[in-house]
Amino acid sequence: MNNQEVLKNKILALIDGNRDPWKKAGFYGDPTIQIIMNRLYKRWEENNRDGRPIDYATLDELKIMARLAEKYYRTPSSEIQRQYLFGIKREEKKEGVLKKLLKKIFWGR
């Protein structure tokens, strides 16, 4: 099995094979993954939807995707939920979740 196939299988196992929908949401919602996926879907469409979009990824794209797949696989679902629902990352918790939420609601920041 070549390096690209190993990376594809790793990505698919960590994300698509994961039963936790928050892991998938975190991965596919990541801005870097969205850029890559848009490219992959374009290439896939140009090739009459033959195979899977991931089959059109370059080695560099697969490496980035695999790194991010590992990141989201290891990230607790509660952290991914917090990022999605409130836009709060762990390092921002110092400000306080309630204060951050109130700022978002009342001042849009």
N, C-alpha and C positions, 0 to 999 in steps of 0.2 A: 504494500500500500504506500503510495507516495505521500509526501509531506502535505500537499493540498487536501488529499482525502482524509488524512489524519485530523487536520484542522477542521474540516467540514463536519466530520463525525463528532468531534469534541463540542463544537458549537451546537449542533443539533441535539446532542445528549444533554448538555448543560441547560439549554434554554427550551427548545421545542419539546424535549422529553421530560421537562420538569412539570410536575403537577401543580406547582404554585403559580397562579396567574400573575402575582405581583412581580415575580422574577422575569416573566415574559414582558410585562408592561414596562418594567424598568429598562430592560435591554432594548426592546424595540422603540421605546420612547426616548432613548438617549440620542441627542442631536448628531453625534458622530455616526451612529448606526443608521439614523434616518438618511443621512447624506449617502452613505454607502448603499443602503437598500434602494434608494432612488436610482442610483447608477446601475445596480444589478437588475432592477426591473426594466430599465430602459434597454439594457443589453439583451435581456431575456425576451422582451417584446420584439426587438429587432431580429431575433432568431426564431420567430414564430412560436414562442413559448415552448421551445424544446427543452426538456429536462426541468430543472428547478432553478430559480433565480440564483441561488448560492453557487450553482455550477459555473457561473460567469464571473465569479470573484477572482481577482488577482491574488497572488500569494501575499502581498502586502496588506490587501484588504482583509484577507482571512486571518492574518496575524493580529490585526487591530480588533477584528470581531471576536477572535478567541480570547484575547486579553480582556475585553469588556464582558464577554460571557462569563469568564472566571470571576470578574469583579461582582457582577450581579448575582451570580450563583452563591457567592460568599456573603453578600450583603443581606442582613436580616430583612424579612418582609416588612416589618414595622418601619424600618428606615426608608424603604422604597415608598411605602404608603405616605409617610410624613413628607417626603420630597414631592410626591404628586399632589397631595391634598393641600399642603401649606407652603410648598416651595422652601422648606426648611431643611438644611443639611445639618448633620451632627455638630459641626464646628460653629454653626450659627446659634446653637441652643443657649449659649451664654447670654444672649439678649433676652431670652425667655420666649417660650412658645406663645403664650397668651399675648404678650406685647407685640410680637411679630404678626400674629393673626389679626389683632385689632388694627394695626397699621395697614394691613392689606385691605381689610373691610372698609375702614373709614377714609383712608387717604390714598389707597391704591398703590402703596409702596411695599 
